[in-house]
């Protein structure tokens, strides 16, 4: 049976904690940047953030 030493376990736990911390920081950064990125998307595409509706008579036959 293969036993993991305490120092190996501590190192693995630190690595896992660092990865989780970086993932959380990345998600918070993405959430923080989403509003300016959406505004930029709307300016570039002219989307304006509203949905479009077509009348029944505008539909193709």
SULQUILIN-V453403 format. One record per helix or strand of 3 or more residues. SS is the DSSP state (helix for helix, strand for strand). FROM is the first residue (numbers start at 1). LEN is the number of residues. If there is no record, write none. Layout:
ss=<SS;SS>
from=<FROM;FROM>
len=<LEN;LEN>
This chain:
ss=<helix;helix>
from=<6;56>
len=<40;3>
